[in-house]
Amino acid sequence: MDLRRMHVPQRAQRILLRGLRPEENAEAKAGAARLDRVSADEGEGGAGAGPAFWQCGTCSYNNDASSSSCDMCNAPKPKGQARQKKIVSLWACPLCTRLVTSDRDECDVCTSDREAIRASADDDHKEATGDGVAALFGSSLISRGGVPFDAAALEGKCVALYFSASWCAPCRTFTPQLSSIYLGAAAAGFPFEVVFVSAASDGDAFNSYFASMPWRAVKYSDADARKRLNAQFDVSGIPTLLVLDAAGRVFTADGRGDIARMGDAAVPAWIAKSGAAPAGSSGGSDGGSGGSH
């Protein structure tokens, strides 16, 4: 039993270790030693090195070192964490975006296999193809209620990809804000659409969360499409809002920050940059309303 791999806080580790039988205690300590070796070998620029991180003492979530508060529960980063000497290398699961310690070959949340994900990533999709947004999705899109949505209806529009999940507290805060802006843009006839790419752990969680959204989604059953989009756009955390131009290329990687700064004005600013058809043109409003599909 490796308590560090289970993301058990250090204080809880000490309590649990005191209660283990001698052979279990030795096994747990050996596991901790293995993880320490990984830290030393990979944590500072070695092979497979990833970003430094800190573990939240409240919920045990692994956060990027640059985060000042926990991405899961919003607890502040302890001051001592900034001076930690041992850095464990991490890799980001492209399906659920969990930051996983480098000694694990599969994600501890969704069990995605790290090497299989790498092998299945098509080299032609490492960068946006520029063939148009419809080419990104194929037949994988749905509207609310699971109704198939024709990706061709996105052509000529400014499209935002929303990577999110209901288990993520910042996502639950941001989704209503984005919904309000989306509905306002639809009412104004702006050629703007949002596509939800879920990091849910199961289909029921996806269905429940998507039911609160007014836009489109990559259907949960198409795991290959969700994995490909996460890998193609190098998504490393949620919530992430990427804004694409009419050719399917990212021109704004921090859509969430744009909304925080500009509010409702973010959408017309994106449209001006994207090359999408102006509001009021023939393609400006079909499929853009939250309640019509």
N, C-alpha and C positions, 0 to 999 in steps of 0.2 A: 504494500500500500504506500504510494508515493504522495504524501500530503501536499507537496508543492504543485504537483501536476493536477491535483484536484482543486487548486486555487484556494486552499485554506489559509486564512491569515496567520501570521507568525505566532501571535498570542495563542490562537486556538491550536496551532501545531504543538506548542509546548505542553498545553493541557492534555491533548490527546496522546502525546508520546508517553507522558507519565502513566497513563492508564493502559498501555499496551503490554502484552506478554513480551518477555525478553527477545524471542525470535522475531516478533513483529516489529519491536522497537529497532532492532538491528536492520531489518529490511527497509524500514522507513528512512533511517539515517543513511543507508546506502543509496537510496533513491535521491535524497537531498544532495549527497556528495556527487552523484552523477550530474545533477542539474548545475551544481557549482562548477564542474569541469566544463560543461557546455558554456556557462557564463564566461569563464576565463578564456576558452578557446575561440569562441565566436562573437563575444559581445563587443569587442573593440576593433572592428574592421577585419576580422578573420573571415574564413570561408563561410558564406551563408549569413553573414552578419545582417541584422535588421535594425530597426529603430530602437532606441532606448525606451523603456516604459516604466511606469510606476503602478503599483497595485493598490486599489482603493481599500482602505481598512474597514469601510462600512459594508460594501457589497462584494469585495474581492475581484472587481472587474479590472482587466489590464488596460491601462490608458497610455496613449503616446506621451512621451516625456514633455512635449510642448504644451499639453493640456493643463490648465490651471485648476480645473475641477473635473470630477468624474463624469465621463460621458454617459454613464448608466444612471447614477443616482444624484448627480450634481454636488456630491460632497467635495469640499475644498481639498486641494492637494496639500498633504502635510509638508511643512517647511523642510524637514529632514530628508525627504525623498529627493530633493534637488541635489543633494550631496552624496547620494549613494554611490559606492565604488563599483559594485558588481552590476553589470548590465547584461541582461539575458536577451539574446537575439530573438526576434519575433517574425512571424509571417502572417499576412492577412488572408483569411479564407475568402475567396472571391464570391462565394455563395451567400454566406451570412455575415461576412466582414468581421468576424471574431478575430482578435489578435491572439495568436497561438504561439506558445513557446517553441523554439526551434528543435527541441528534442522530441517533439511529437510529429508523426507523419500524417496524422489526420486531425481534423477539427474536433475539439471536444464538445462542440455544441451540435453541429449538423452532421458530423462524421465524414465530411468530404475528404477524399484522399488527396494529399498534396501533389504527389507525382502524377496521379491520374489527371488532375486538373491541368497541370502543366502540359502533359502529353496531348490532351484533347484540344488545347488552345490552337486554333488555326492561325498560322503566321500571317495569313492575308488579312486577319482582323485585328492585328495588334494596334493599328491606327485606323481611324475612321476612313472609310473607303471614298467618301465624297460622291457616292452614287445616289444620294438622296436619303431622306430619313426612312422611307418605306423599306429600303433594302436592309435596314438594321433589324427589322422585326419579322418579316415574312408573314406567316399566318398565326403568329403567337399572341396577337392582341385581343383583348376583350373589353367590353363596357360593363357597367354595373349589371348584376344579375347573371353574369357569365355569357352575355350575348357577344358573338364574334364581331370584331371590329376590323374593317378593311384598312390596312396600313396605308394604302394608296391615298386615303383621305387626308393624310398628314402632309402630302407633298405641297410645297409652297408655303408651309407654315413654319413658324418658330416653335420648336418643340423642346420641352424641358424633361429630362429624365430624373425621376425622383426615387432614389434608393432609400428605403425606409422599412421599418418593422414596428409592430405594436409593442414589443417587449422593450424598446428603446425609449426611455423617458424624454430625451430631447426631441425625438420624432413625434411623440404624442403632443408635445407643446407646439411644434412647428406646423404640423399638418393642418390644424384649423386656420392658421394664418395664411398658409398657401391656398387653402380652399376658398377663403374670402377673396383673395386677389384673383384667383382663377375665375370665379363666378362673375366678378366685376369686369374682367377682361372679356368674358363670353358675352355679357350683356352689352358691352360696347362694340361688339363685332370684331374684336381683334383676332388676327390669324395666329392664335396661340393655343398650344395643347400641352398637356402634361401626361407622361406615361410613368406609371408606378412600377418599379422593379422591386419585388418583395425579398426580404431576408427572413421571412417567417419560418418558424421551426416545423410547422405543419399546415395542411390545407385549411383546417378550421380557423386557425389564427389569421390566415390570409383572407379568407372570406369575410370574417367579422370586421377586420380592419378596412378592407377595400369597400365594404358596404357604406362606410362613412365618407368616402371620397367621391367627388363629382367627375373625375376624369377617367382615363383608360389605364389598362394594366397589362403587363405580360402575364399570361395565365400561369398559375402556380404549377400546373402539371408539366409545363415545358421548362424543366430544370436546366436543360442544356442551353436554352436561350438566356435564362437568367445568369447562369455561370459565364456565358460568353460575354454578355454585356458588362458584367462586373470586371472581367479580365481585360476586355477591350478598352474600357475607360479607366482602368487602374483605380478602381474604387477601394479605398482602404478604411472607410468608416462610414457610419450613418448618424444623422441624416445627411445625405449628399444630394444637391440639386445642380445638375449640369445642364447648361442651355446650349442647344445646337442651332447651327444655321440651316438654311434650306437644303444644303448639300449633305447634312448629317455630321458636320464637324463641330467640335466643342469650341465655343468662343468665350464662354463664361463658365469657369469651374467652381465659382462660389456664388451660385444663385441665392443661397440662403443669406449670405452677407449682403448681397445687393438689395434684397427685400428688407433687411434690417435697416439699411441706410436710406432707401428710397421709397419703401412702401409700394403703393399702387403704381407709382411712376416707373417701377422696374420693368414692367411688361412692355410699355411702349418704347422704352430705351432699348430693350433686347430686340424688339422687332426692327427698330431702325438699324441695328447692327447686323441683323441676321440675313437681310435680303429677302425676307418674307413679303408676300403681297400686302399692300397697305389695307388698313381697316376700311370696310365698305366695298371692297372688290368682290368679284363673284365667288371667290373661294374663302372669304373672310370669316364666315360664321357657321358653315355646316360642320357638325361634329364638335363645335366648341362649347356647347351648352351642357351643363352638368345634369340636366334632367330630361333631355330629349332622346337619349339612347338607352 
